[in-house]
Every structure is written in structure tokens, then in C-alpha cells.
């Protein structure tokens, strides 16, 4: 039997996120303080 036309290759799966960085939480905290005005 003839082979079906070559199907478009499946899109590459989304890259797995890098392992959680212990400093990530701290960095987010610092960025939050910089972007959001401190509560007075």
C-alpha cells in the first residue's frame, strides 16, 4: 500500500521550565517592591 503523504512534523513540545531557583522567590519579592509602591 502506498505510504500516506508525509504529515507535518508535530510542533516541538514546550520547553520544560528551568528548575526552581532558590533565589527566584527572593527576586520576585524585590521586583514586587520595586514595581508596586510601598503601602503607607
PDB file of N, CA, C and O in Angstrom:
ATOM      1  N   UNK A   1       0.846  -1.207   0.000  1.00  0.00           N
ATOM      2  CA  UNK A   1       0.000   0.000   0.000  1.00  0.00           C
ATOM      3  C   UNK A   1       0.873   1.247   0.000  1.00  0.00           C
ATOM      4  O   UNK A   1       1.894   1.297   0.686  1.00  0.00           O
ATOM      5  N   UNK A   2       0.471   2.250  -0.770  1.00  0.00           N
ATOM      6  CA  UNK A   2       1.290   3.487  -0.800  1.00  0.00           C
ATOM      7  C   UNK A   2       1.284   4.195   0.540  1.00  0.00           C
ATOM      8  O   UNK A   2       0.281   4.221   1.252  1.00  0.00           O
ATOM      9  N   UNK A   3       2.424   4.765   0.860  1.00  0.00           N
ATOM     10  CA  UNK A   3       2.515   5.485   2.138  1.00  0.00           C
ATOM     11  C   UNK A   3       1.731   6.790   2.038  1.00  0.00           C
ATOM     12  O   UNK A   3       1.730   7.425   0.984  1.00  0.00           O
ATOM     13  N   UNK A   4       1.064   7.201   3.118  1.00  0.00           N
ATOM     14  CA  UNK A   4       0.337   8.483   3.087  1.00  0.00           C
ATOM     15  C   UNK A   4       1.330   9.626   2.948  1.00  0.00           C
ATOM     16  O   UNK A   4       2.497   9.478   3.311  1.00  0.00           O
ATOM     17  N   UNK A   5       0.884  10.766   2.428  1.00  0.00           N
ATOM     18  CA  UNK A   5       1.808  11.909   2.290  1.00  0.00           C
ATOM     19  C   UNK A   5       2.443  12.240   3.629  1.00  0.00           C
ATOM     20  O   UNK A   5       1.810  12.121   4.678  1.00  0.00           O
ATOM     21  N   UNK A   6       3.696  12.657   3.580  1.00  0.00           N
ATOM     22  CA  UNK A   6       4.404  12.962   4.829  1.00  0.00           C
ATOM     23  C   UNK A   6       3.622  14.006   5.616  1.00  0.00           C
ATOM     24  O   UNK A   6       3.366  15.108   5.131  1.00  0.00           O
ATOM     25  N   UNK A   7       3.252  13.643   6.822  1.00  0.00           N
ATOM     26  CA  UNK A   7       2.499  14.593   7.648  1.00  0.00           C
ATOM     27  C   UNK A   7       3.439  15.640   8.220  1.00  0.00           C
ATOM     28  O   UNK A   7       4.625  15.391   8.434  1.00  0.00           O
ATOM     29  N   UNK A   8       2.885  16.802   8.459  1.00  0.00           N
ATOM     30  CA  UNK A   8       3.714  17.875   9.032  1.00  0.00           C
ATOM     31  C   UNK A   8       4.234  17.408  10.398  1.00  0.00           C
ATOM     32  O   UNK A   8       3.452  16.905  11.204  1.00  0.00           O
ATOM     33  N   UNK A   9       5.516  17.559  10.671  1.00  0.00           N
ATOM     34  CA  UNK A   9       6.052  17.112  11.973  1.00  0.00           C
ATOM     35  C   UNK A   9       5.341  17.822  13.113  1.00  0.00           C
ATOM     36  O   UNK A   9       5.025  19.008  13.021  1.00  0.00           O
ATOM     37  N   UNK A  10       5.094  17.088  14.181  1.00  0.00           N
ATOM     38  CA  UNK A  10       4.399  17.688  15.328  1.00  0.00           C
ATOM     39  C   UNK A  10       5.248  18.821  15.894  1.00  0.00           C
ATOM     40  O   UNK A  10       6.475  18.724  15.928  1.00  0.00           O
ATOM     41  N   UNK A  11       4.601  19.890  16.336  1.00  0.00           N
ATOM     42  CA  UNK A  11       5.375  21.009  16.908  1.00  0.00           C
ATOM     43  C   UNK A  11       6.159  20.541  18.126  1.00  0.00           C
ATOM     44  O   UNK A  11       5.706  19.677  18.877  1.00  0.00           O
ATOM     45  N   UNK A  12       7.318  21.111  18.309  1.00  0.00           N
ATOM     46  CA  UNK A  12       8.145  20.709  19.451  1.00  0.00           C
ATOM     47  C   UNK A  12       7.404  21.027  20.744  1.00  0.00           C
ATOM     48  O   UNK A  12       6.788  22.086  20.860  1.00  0.00           O
ATOM     49  N   UNK A  13       7.457  20.124  21.711  1.00  0.00           N
ATOM     50  CA  UNK A  13       6.774  20.388  22.987  1.00  0.00           C
ATOM     51  C   UNK A  13       7.352  21.623  23.659  1.00  0.00           C
ATOM     52  O   UNK A  13       8.517  21.964  23.458  1.00  0.00           O
ATOM     53  N   UNK A  14       6.532  22.284  24.452  1.00  0.00           N
ATOM     54  CA  UNK A  14       7.005  23.488  25.138  1.00  0.00           C
ATOM     55  C   UNK A  14       8.210  23.121  25.994  1.00  0.00           C
ATOM     56  O   UNK A  14       8.193  22.090  26.667  1.00  0.00           O
ATOM     57  N   UNK A  15       9.248  23.941  25.982  1.00  0.00           N
ATOM     58  CA  UNK A  15      10.434  23.634  26.794  1.00  0.00           C
ATOM     59  C   UNK A  15      10.062  23.559  28.268  1.00  0.00           C
ATOM     60  O   UNK A  15       9.267  24.356  28.767  1.00  0.00           O
ATOM     61  N   UNK A  16      10.649  22.592  28.950  1.00  0.00           N
ATOM     62  CA  UNK A  16      10.333  22.453  30.372  1.00  0.00           C
ATOM     63  C   UNK A  16      10.923  23.635  31.125  1.00  0.00           C
ATOM     64  O   UNK A  16      12.055  24.034  30.849  1.00  0.00           O
ATOM     65  N   UNK A  17      10.190  24.195  32.058  1.00  0.00           N
ATOM     66  CA  UNK A  17      10.718  25.346  32.802  1.00  0.00           C
ATOM     67  C   UNK A  17      11.969  24.950  33.567  1.00  0.00           C
ATOM     68  O   UNK A  17      12.084  23.804  34.000  1.00  0.00           O
ATOM     69  N   UNK A  18      12.903  25.864  33.742  1.00  0.00           N
ATOM     70  CA  UNK A  18      14.125  25.536  34.480  1.00  0.00           C
ATOM     71  C   UNK A  18      13.781  25.183  35.915  1.00  0.00           C
ATOM     72  O   UNK A  18      12.750  25.621  36.425  1.00  0.00           O
ATOM     73  N   UNK A  19      14.619  24.406  36.571  1.00  0.00           N
ATOM     74  CA  UNK A  19      14.353  24.047  37.971  1.00  0.00           C
ATOM     75  C   UNK A  19      14.165  25.295  38.816  1.00  0.00           C
ATOM     76  O   UNK A  19      14.798  26.323  38.575  1.00  0.00           O
ATOM     77  N   UNK A  20      13.290  25.195  39.806  1.00  0.00           N
ATOM     78  CA  UNK A  20      13.021  26.362  40.658  1.00  0.00           C
ATOM     79  C   UNK A  20      14.321  26.845  41.285  1.00  0.00           C
ATOM     80  O   UNK A  20      15.033  26.082  41.939  1.00  0.00           O
ATOM     81  N   UNK A  21      14.620  28.123  41.076  1.00  0.00           N
ATOM     82  CA  UNK A  21      15.841  28.695  41.646  1.00  0.00           C
ATOM     83  C   UNK A  21      15.535  29.173  43.058  1.00  0.00           C
ATOM     84  O   UNK A  21      14.567  29.907  43.259  1.00  0.00           O
ATOM     85  N   UNK A  22      16.332  28.778  44.033  1.00  0.00           N
ATOM     86  CA  UNK A  22      16.063  29.220  45.416  1.00  0.00           C
ATOM     87  C   UNK A  22      15.991  30.738  45.537  1.00  0.00           C
ATOM     88  O   UNK A  22      15.337  31.267  46.435  1.00  0.00           O
ATOM     89  N   UNK A  23      16.675  31.441  44.618  1.00  0.00           N
ATOM     90  CA  UNK A  23      16.668  32.901  44.698  1.00  0.00           C
ATOM     91  C   UNK A  23      15.461  33.487  43.958  1.00  0.00           C
ATOM     92  O   UNK A  23      15.169  34.676  44.086  1.00  0.00           O
ATOM     93  N   UNK A  24      14.758  32.643  43.181  1.00  0.00           N
ATOM     94  CA  UNK A  24      13.649  33.162  42.370  1.00  0.00           C
ATOM     95  C   UNK A  24      12.628  33.864  43.261  1.00  0.00           C
ATOM     96  O   UNK A  24      12.208  34.983  42.963  1.00  0.00           O
ATOM     97  N   UNK A  25      12.229  33.214  44.347  1.00  0.00           N
ATOM     98  CA  UNK A  25      11.236  33.822  45.232  1.00  0.00           C
ATOM     99  C   UNK A  25      11.726  35.164  45.746  1.00  0.00           C
ATOM    100  O   UNK A  25      10.969  36.133  45.805  1.00  0.00           O
ATOM    101  N   UNK A  26      12.999  35.212  46.119  1.00  0.00           N
ATOM    102  CA  UNK A  26      13.549  36.460  46.670  1.00  0.00           C
ATOM    103  C   UNK A  26      13.547  37.537  45.591  1.00  0.00           C
ATOM    104  O   UNK A  26      13.192  38.689  45.843  1.00  0.00           O
ATOM    105  N   UNK A  27      13.953  37.138  44.375  1.00  0.00           N
ATOM    106  CA  UNK A  27      13.990  38.122  43.287  1.00  0.00           C
ATOM    107  C   UNK A  27      12.586  38.669  43.029  1.00  0.00           C
ATOM    108  O   UNK A  27      12.402  39.872  42.842  1.00  0.00           O
ATOM    109  N   UNK A  28      11.601  37.773  43.021  1.00  0.00           N
ATOM    110  CA  UNK A  28      10.233  38.232  42.779  1.00  0.00           C
ATOM    111  C   UNK A  28       9.828  39.218  43.864  1.00  0.00           C
ATOM    112  O   UNK A  28       9.163  40.215  43.585  1.00  0.00           O
ATOM    113  N   UNK A  29      10.226  38.942  45.091  1.00  0.00           N
ATOM    114  CA  UNK A  29       9.866  39.833  46.202  1.00  0.00           C
ATOM    115  C   UNK A  29      10.473  41.207  45.949  1.00  0.00           C
ATOM    116  O   UNK A  29       9.813  42.233  46.114  1.00  0.00           O
ATOM    117  N   UNK A  30      11.746  41.210  45.544  1.00  0.00           N
ATOM    118  CA  UNK A  30      12.408  42.503  45.317  1.00  0.00           C
ATOM    119  C   UNK A  30      11.730  43.232  44.159  1.00  0.00           C
ATOM    120  O   UNK A  30      11.503  44.440  44.227  1.00  0.00           O
ATOM    121  N   UNK A  31      11.410  42.494  43.100  1.00  0.00           N
ATOM    122  CA  UNK A  31      10.774  43.139  41.948  1.00  0.00           C
ATOM    123  C   UNK A  31       9.405  43.681  42.348  1.00  0.00           C
ATOM    124  O   UNK A  31       9.004  44.757  41.904  1.00  0.00           O
ATOM    125  N   UNK A  32       8.693  42.934  43.184  1.00  0.00           N
ATOM    126  CA  UNK A  32       7.384  43.391  43.629  1.00  0.00           C
ATOM    127  C   UNK A  32       7.535  44.719  44.344  1.00  0.00           C
ATOM    128  O   UNK A  32       6.770  45.652  44.098  1.00  0.00           O
ATOM    129  N   UNK A  33       8.517  44.808  45.227  1.00  0.00           N
ATOM    130  CA  UNK A  33       8.706  46.040  45.982  1.00  0.00           C
ATOM    131  C   UNK A  33       9.077  47.193  45.061  1.00  0.00           C
ATOM    132  O   UNK A  33       8.758  48.348  45.346  1.00  0.00           O
ATOM    133  N   UNK A  34       9.756  46.879  43.947  1.00  0.00           N
ATOM    134  CA  UNK A  34      10.189  47.950  43.044  1.00  0.00           C
ATOM    135  C   UNK A  34       9.034  48.406  42.149  1.00  0.00           C
ATOM    136  O   UNK A  34       8.907  49.592  41.844  1.00  0.00           O
ATOM    137  N   UNK A  35       8.195  47.457  41.732  1.00  0.00           N
ATOM    138  CA  UNK A  35       7.125  47.818  40.800  1.00  0.00           C
ATOM    139  C   UNK A  35       5.906  48.348  41.544  1.00  0.00           C
ATOM    140  O   UNK A  35       5.223  49.249  41.056  1.00  0.00           O
ATOM    141  N   UNK A  36       5.630  47.795  42.719  1.00  0.00           N
ATOM    142  CA  UNK A  36       4.454  48.227  43.470  1.00  0.00           C
ATOM    143  C   UNK A  36       4.868  49.240  44.532  1.00  0.00           C
ATOM    144  O   UNK A  36       5.833  49.001  45.257  1.00  0.00           O
ATOM    145  N   UNK A  37       4.165  50.363  44.643  1.00  0.00           N
ATOM    146  CA  UNK A  37       4.526  51.348  45.667  1.00  0.00           C
ATOM    147  C   UNK A  37       4.309  50.766  47.053  1.00  0.00           C
ATOM    148  O   UNK A  37       3.345  50.031  47.265  1.00  0.00           O
ATOM    149  N   UNK A  38       5.177  51.074  47.993  1.00  0.00           N
ATOM    150  CA  UNK A  38       5.016  50.532  49.353  1.00  0.00           C
ATOM    151  C   UNK A  38       3.731  51.045  49.979  1.00  0.00           C
ATOM    152  O   UNK A  38       3.351  52.203  49.799  1.00  0.00           O
ATOM    153  N   UNK A  39       3.070  50.164  50.716  1.00  0.00           N
ATOM    154  CA  UNK A  39       1.824  50.594  51.379  1.00  0.00           C
ATOM    155  C   UNK A  39       2.174  51.542  52.515  1.00  0.00           C
ATOM    156  O   UNK A  39       3.044  51.247  53.334  1.00  0.00           O
ATOM    157  N   UNK A  40       1.504  52.660  52.559  1.00  0.00           N
ATOM    158  CA  UNK A  40       1.788  53.631  53.611  1.00  0.00           C
ATOM    159  C   UNK A  40       0.684  53.623  54.658  1.00  0.00           C
ATOM    160  O   UNK A  40       0.747  54.378  55.628  1.00  0.00           O
TER     161      UNK A  40
END
